[in-house]
Amino acid sequence: MKRTIIAALASCVMATPALSVEDISKDYIKSLAAPGKTVLVVEYYDGSGKIVDRKGYASQAGYKAVSPTDFRVDKKTTLHLFGLEPCQGEMVNRKEDFAGACSAFAQEQLQIMLKSPKVIFCRAFVSEQNAAKQNATCYGYYNYPGSLDTVDMFEEQLLSLGALRLAKKTDGTYVRPDLAKAEEIGKAGSYGMWSDPRIKAQ
């Protein structure tokens, strides 16, 4: 079961950024690209939305998903797409020729997102800066000359493809209400997990 990255980016949606800062600059993210490498930049913000630090990484091999919502930056640091989760148990998606654990499906889809971006740009609060696992919101810049040149939020794409769903607080409200529209795209199209009636009933 494989989905091309172009298909993975086909249903881009817009949502309010998780951090209370100005909208991202796609031109700035594109400017970070370096030949032959995947560049990863993490910006850290204070409570007022001001950038207080920035860390940069570059990898020729790219970055690896280590769970449905986490990918490894280096030996000490993992970035976590917070507020999202895989469905529970097993799922079947005949269009994707997938049958197995919800977590395995989600991790495969995250790995596809990580496979070929020229730049991964993430934002986190400064309180996350020294944590081994850091809550972040991440974007990928993908460029395929003649066919695709786009910057997309990982969370929006994974939700709209039905790879992940929104996690809920104990009171039943979403941890990331700003991404509700992205999840609705996945549900309405019966994409990913939402093609399985058992998941819809969860």
Secondary structure, DSSP 8 states (H G I E B T S, - for coil): ----HHHHTTT------SSSS----HHHHHHT--TTSEEEEEEEE-TTS-EEEEEEEEESS--EE-SSSEEESSSS-EEEETTEE--SSEEEETTTTEEEEHHHHHHHHHHHHHHS-SEEEEEEEGGGTT-SEEEEEEEEEEEETTTEEEEEEHHHHHHHTTS-EE-B-TTS-BS-GGGHHHHHHHHHTT-GGGGSHHHHT-
